[in-house]
Amino acid sequence: MVQVVIDTANHIAGYAAKAARVKVVAAYPITPQTTIVEKIAEFVEGDKMDAEYLHVESEHSAMAACIGAAAAGVRTFTATSSHGLALMHEALHWASASRLPIVMAIVNRAMGAPWCIWSDFSDSLSQRDTGWIQFYCADNQEVFDTIIQAYRLCEDAQVFLPSMVCL
């Protein structure tokens, strides 16, 4: 029997992290990504996902937590957007240089000052040279499939790199 789930791409990203059996989720809310980590928080609190949910104090801390967990061999996940991704910039280099298989969902949003919530790729494309594999998804099914496949690819002994799944 096939289960059909009709939901937002953000919630689908949460379902994908659950299906991928992620064990550490480092979360800091930022629009429009917040509902991804909220959905994962519901799964963890409702005992539907066996993971440690770390509500950290910034996006930089979220990446630092993922780096520590991945270095210990634990499957990690986080999500961010726009200025939150920019705040992670320094740590992104650490993750790729350490060849850690972290998967991060990016809900693409403009970097325009002072505040812009329009859909735009300037946030993820500005991280192009950080050593992360970047996947761009066109629909909810691609979001789900790509997050799961990203773990398979990133954890491959010949790859061992982190990836951004952009939606």
C-alpha positions as a Markdown table, in Angstrom:
| # | Residue | x | y | z |
|---|---|---|---|---|
| 1 | Met | 0.0 | 0.0 | 0.0 |
| 2 | Val | 1.4 | 3.4 | -1.0 |
| 3 | Gln | 1.0 | 6.2 | 1.5 |
| 4 | Val | 0.4 | 9.6 | -0.1 |
| 5 | Val | 1.4 | 12.7 | 1.9 |
| 6 | Ile | 0.3 | 16.1 | 0.7 |
| 7 | Asp | 2.1 | 18.7 | 2.6 |
| 8 | Thr | 4.5 | 21.7 | 2.3 |
| 9 | Ala | 8.0 | 21.1 | 1.1 |
| 10 | Asn | 9.3 | 22.2 | 4.5 |
| 11 | His | 7.3 | 19.5 | 6.3 |
| 12 | Ile | 8.4 | 17.0 | 3.6 |
| 13 | Ala | 12.0 | 17.8 | 4.4 |
| 14 | Gly | 11.2 | 16.9 | 8.1 |
| 15 | Tyr | 9.6 | 13.6 | 7.0 |
| 16 | Ala | 12.8 | 12.9 | 4.9 |
| 17 | Ala | 15.1 | 13.5 | 7.9 |
| 18 | Lys | 12.9 | 11.1 | 9.9 |
| 19 | Ala | 13.0 | 8.5 | 7.1 |
| 20 | Ala | 16.8 | 8.8 | 6.9 |
| 21 | Arg | 17.0 | 7.9 | 10.6 |
| 22 | Val | 18.9 | 11.1 | 11.5 |
| 23 | Lys | 20.2 | 10.9 | 15.1 |
| 24 | Val | 21.1 | 14.5 | 15.8 |
| 25 | Val | 19.2 | 17.6 | 14.7 |
| 26 | Ala | 20.6 | 21.0 | 15.4 |
| 27 | Ala | 17.9 | 23.6 | 15.1 |
| 28 | Tyr | 17.7 | 27.4 | 15.1 |
| 29 | Pro | 14.6 | 29.0 | 13.5 |
| 30 | Ile | 14.8 | 31.4 | 10.6 |
| 31 | Thr | 12.1 | 32.4 | 8.1 |
| 32 | Pro | 11.1 | 30.5 | 5.9 |
| 33 | Gln | 12.9 | 27.4 | 7.2 |
| 34 | Thr | 11.4 | 27.3 | 10.7 |
| 35 | Thr | 8.6 | 24.8 | 9.9 |
| 36 | Ile | 11.2 | 22.2 | 9.0 |
| 37 | Val | 12.7 | 22.0 | 12.4 |
| 38 | Glu | 9.2 | 22.5 | 14.0 |
| 39 | Lys | 8.0 | 19.4 | 12.2 |
| 40 | Ile | 11.1 | 17.4 | 13.4 |
| 41 | Ala | 10.5 | 18.7 | 16.9 |
| 42 | Glu | 7.0 | 17.2 | 16.8 |
| 43 | Phe | 8.4 | 13.9 | 15.6 |
| 44 | Val | 11.0 | 13.8 | 18.4 |
| 45 | Glu | 8.6 | 14.9 | 21.2 |
| 46 | Gly | 6.0 | 12.4 | 20.0 |
| 47 | Asp | 8.4 | 9.5 | 20.0 |
| 48 | Lys | 8.1 | 9.1 | 16.3 |
| 49 | Met | 11.7 | 9.9 | 15.6 |
| 50 | Asp | 14.6 | 8.6 | 17.7 |
| 51 | Ala | 16.9 | 11.6 | 17.6 |
| 52 | Glu | 18.6 | 14.2 | 19.8 |
| 53 | Tyr | 17.0 | 17.6 | 19.1 |
| 54 | Leu | 19.4 | 20.4 | 20.0 |
| 55 | His | 17.8 | 23.9 | 20.1 |
| 56 | Val | 20.9 | 26.0 | 19.8 |
| 57 | Glu | 21.5 | 29.8 | 20.1 |
| 58 | Ser | 22.4 | 30.6 | 16.5 |
| 59 | Glu | 22.9 | 29.1 | 13.1 |
| 60 | His | 26.7 | 29.1 | 13.6 |
| 61 | Ser | 26.1 | 27.0 | 16.7 |
| 62 | Ala | 23.8 | 24.7 | 14.7 |
| 63 | Met | 26.6 | 23.9 | 12.3 |
| 64 | Ala | 29.1 | 23.5 | 15.1 |
| 65 | Ala | 26.8 | 21.0 | 16.8 |
| 66 | Cys | 26.5 | 19.1 | 13.5 |
| 67 | Ile | 30.2 | 19.1 | 13.0 |
| 68 | Gly | 30.8 | 17.7 | 16.4 |
| 69 | Ala | 28.1 | 15.0 | 16.0 |
| 70 | Ala | 29.2 | 14.0 | 12.5 |
| 71 | Ala | 32.9 | 13.8 | 13.6 |
| 72 | Ala | 31.7 | 11.3 | 16.2 |
| 73 | Gly | 30.1 | 9.3 | 13.4 |
| 74 | Val | 26.5 | 10.3 | 14.1 |
| 75 | Arg | 24.1 | 11.1 | 11.2 |
| 76 | Thr | 23.2 | 14.8 | 11.5 |
| 77 | Phe | 20.7 | 17.2 | 10.0 |
| 78 | Thr | 20.0 | 20.9 | 10.1 |
| 79 | Ala | 18.2 | 23.5 | 8.1 |
| 80 | Thr | 18.6 | 27.2 | 7.5 |
| 81 | Ser | 18.0 | 30.0 | 5.1 |
| 82 | Ser | 19.4 | 33.3 | 3.9 |
| 83 | His | 21.2 | 35.3 | 6.6 |
| 84 | Gly | 21.4 | 32.2 | 8.8 |
| 85 | Leu | 23.3 | 30.4 | 6.1 |
| 86 | Ala | 25.6 | 33.4 | 5.8 |
| 87 | Leu | 26.2 | 33.3 | 9.6 |
| 88 | Met | 27.3 | 29.6 | 9.2 |
| 89 | His | 29.8 | 30.5 | 6.5 |
| 90 | Glu | 32.9 | 30.1 | 8.5 |
| 91 | Ala | 31.8 | 26.7 | 9.9 |
| 92 | Leu | 30.8 | 25.4 | 6.4 |
| 93 | His | 34.5 | 25.3 | 5.4 |
| 94 | Trp | 35.3 | 23.3 | 8.6 |
| 95 | Ala | 32.6 | 20.8 | 7.7 |
| 96 | Ser | 33.8 | 20.2 | 4.2 |
| 97 | Ala | 37.5 | 20.3 | 5.0 |
| 98 | Ser | 36.9 | 17.7 | 7.7 |
| 99 | Arg | 34.9 | 15.7 | 5.0 |
| 100 | Leu | 31.9 | 15.3 | 7.3 |
| 101 | Pro | 28.7 | 13.9 | 5.7 |
| 102 | Ile | 26.3 | 16.5 | 7.1 |
| 103 | Val | 23.0 | 17.1 | 5.2 |
| 104 | Met | 21.4 | 20.5 | 5.5 |
| 105 | Ala | 18.1 | 21.7 | 4.0 |
| 106 | Ile | 18.2 | 25.3 | 2.6 |
| 107 | Val | 15.0 | 27.1 | 2.0 |
| 108 | Asn | 16.3 | 29.6 | -0.5 |
| 109 | Arg | 15.6 | 33.2 | 0.3 |
| 110 | Ala | 17.1 | 36.5 | -0.9 |
| 111 | Met | 20.0 | 38.1 | 0.9 |
| 112 | Gly | 18.7 | 41.6 | 0.2 |
| 113 | Ala | 19.2 | 44.2 | 2.9 |
| 114 | Pro | 17.7 | 44.9 | 5.3 |
| 115 | Trp | 15.0 | 42.2 | 5.2 |
| 116 | Cys | 13.6 | 40.3 | 2.2 |
| 117 | Ile | 11.7 | 37.0 | 2.2 |
| 118 | Trp | 11.4 | 36.6 | -1.6 |
| 119 | Ser | 12.5 | 33.3 | -3.0 |
| 120 | Asp | 16.0 | 33.7 | -4.4 |
| 121 | Phe | 19.2 | 31.6 | -4.8 |
| 122 | Ser | 21.6 | 34.2 | -3.6 |
| 123 | Asp | 22.0 | 32.6 | -0.2 |
| 124 | Ser | 23.1 | 29.1 | -1.4 |
| 125 | Leu | 24.9 | 30.3 | -4.5 |
| 126 | Ser | 27.0 | 32.6 | -2.3 |
| 127 | Gln | 28.3 | 29.4 | -0.5 |
| 128 | Arg | 29.3 | 27.8 | -3.8 |
| 129 | Asp | 33.0 | 27.6 | -3.0 |
| 130 | Thr | 32.7 | 26.2 | 0.6 |
| 131 | Gly | 33.2 | 22.6 | -0.6 |
| 132 | Trp | 29.5 | 21.5 | -0.1 |
| 133 | Ile | 27.6 | 19.5 | -2.7 |
| 134 | Gln | 24.5 | 21.5 | -3.7 |
| 135 | Phe | 21.3 | 19.9 | -4.9 |
| 136 | Tyr | 18.3 | 22.0 | -6.1 |
| 137 | Cys | 14.9 | 20.5 | -5.9 |
| 138 | Ala | 11.9 | 21.5 | -8.0 |
| 139 | Asp | 9.1 | 19.8 | -6.1 |
| 140 | Asn | 8.2 | 18.1 | -2.9 |
| 141 | Gln | 9.0 | 14.6 | -4.1 |
| 142 | Glu | 12.5 | 15.7 | -5.1 |
| 143 | Val | 12.9 | 17.2 | -1.7 |
| 144 | Phe | 12.1 | 13.9 | 0.0 |
| 145 | Asp | 14.1 | 11.8 | -2.4 |
| 146 | Thr | 17.1 | 14.1 | -2.5 |
| 147 | Ile | 17.5 | 14.3 | 1.3 |
| 148 | Ile | 17.5 | 10.6 | 1.6 |
| 149 | Gln | 19.9 | 10.1 | -1.3 |
| 150 | Ala | 22.2 | 12.9 | -0.1 |
| 151 | Tyr | 23.0 | 10.7 | 3.0 |
| 152 | Arg | 23.8 | 7.8 | 0.8 |
| 153 | Leu | 26.1 | 9.9 | -1.4 |
| 154 | Cys | 27.7 | 11.9 | 1.3 |
| 155 | Glu | 28.5 | 8.9 | 3.5 |
| 156 | Asp | 30.1 | 7.0 | 0.6 |
| 157 | Ala | 33.8 | 6.4 | 1.3 |
| 158 | Gln | 34.9 | 8.0 | -2.0 |
| 159 | Val | 32.9 | 11.2 | -1.4 |
| 160 | Phe | 32.6 | 12.1 | 2.3 |
| 161 | Leu | 31.4 | 15.6 | 1.8 |
| 162 | Pro | 28.5 | 17.6 | 3.3 |
| 163 | Ser | 25.5 | 18.6 | 1.1 |
| 164 | Met | 22.9 | 21.3 | 0.9 |
| 165 | Val | 19.5 | 20.3 | -0.3 |
| 166 | Cys | 18.0 | 23.5 | -1.6 |
| 167 | Leu | 14.3 | 24.1 | -2.0 |
